[in-house]
Amino acid sequence: MNKIQGMSFFDRYLSLWVALCIIAGIALGKLLPVVPETLGKLEYANVSIPIAILIWIMIFPMMLKIDFGSIVNALKMPKGLTVTLTVNWLIKPFTMFGIAWLFFYFVFKAIIPADLAKEYLAGAVLLGAAPCTAMVFVWSHLTKGNPAYTLVQVAINDLIILVAFLPIVSFLLGITGIAIPWNTLLMSVVLFVVIPLVSAMLTRRLVIKSKGLAFFENVFLKKFTSTTISGLLLTLIIIFSFQGDVILKNPANILLIAIPLIIQTFLIFAIAYGWAYKWKLPHEIAAPASMIGASNFFELSVAVAIVLFGLNSGATLVTVVGVLVEVPVMLTLVKIANKTKEKFR
């Protein structure tokens, strides 16, 4: 009971708010299409500026909690980083390929034509080869993960993406000459990591210097209690307003695509979380280490799918479905992580 009482109003009914925002987003896109059309024009390098701002709003409170002197200590946690990097780069892309291939080529063979199955497989691989950059800060926040460790693992993964994404995608899909959209990748890193990080670092330093650490922790930080969740809900409304037509026109295919993506997400989380448990890692490390591989860098995946296969391709549809299912599924994993927290002590 004490834990429930300690939760904010938004946190307590988060699943309900998510469902309402999904419905509101679809309705907005259908009834007032001018809104998503206008917002859709506000993008650079395939990155939506409105969504980027909202993600920044979500991430900023998380960044504020980072004692930047503790980043050095986070680098001294090799077990957590080993779990993250091994699962993200040596396991996830290949299990995604295997599960997607099984479902699209065999389980759904009678429903999905072979040519479309090939495109769906390509979209799934693009998702599997790009672990999360931005939203993992939100999942870490909701599981009370170590913010310094979360930052370090995101930074290392961003560096690995630069050299590993293209070879993995080329190998699994047998496609050569793929050109990564560097502007999308760099823009995402700047918007989702560099800007909130620098802003939070300066804000933290100025507030502590003028008001003291006690004021910062007990008064200033509490002003942002609902900011992350509010940003998440607004982001959902915008995302689903963009994709309302896709959902309404392709409900059956979206369900078929969602099944292997959801199975893959739970599998990757289970592997990383179980490994962290066996290694006796603290929960504040185990949770974010498991979340980053379970979620995806969908901005990069969608951008590459559009460049390689076209806006209306099956591959692009899969990456969009990845966006649609990610938040509800990741919130479920957040609940699992929070309910099993005691087992890590």
QUIPETA-V271504 format. One record per helix or strand of 2 or more residues. SS is the DSSP state (alpha for helix, beta for strand). FROM is the first residue (numbers start at 0). LEN is the number of residues. If there is no record, write none. Layout:
ss: <SS/SS>
from: <FROM/FROM>
len: <LEN/LEN>
This chain:
ss: <alpha/alpha/alpha/alpha/beta/beta/alpha/alpha/alpha/alpha/alpha/alpha/alpha/alpha/alpha/alpha/alpha/alpha/alpha/alpha/alpha>
from: <1/8/13/32/42/46/48/67/77/113/135/146/181/212/226/243/250/282/297/313/340>
len: <5/4/18/8/2/2/16/7/30/15/7/27/30/12/16/6/28/12/12/26/4>
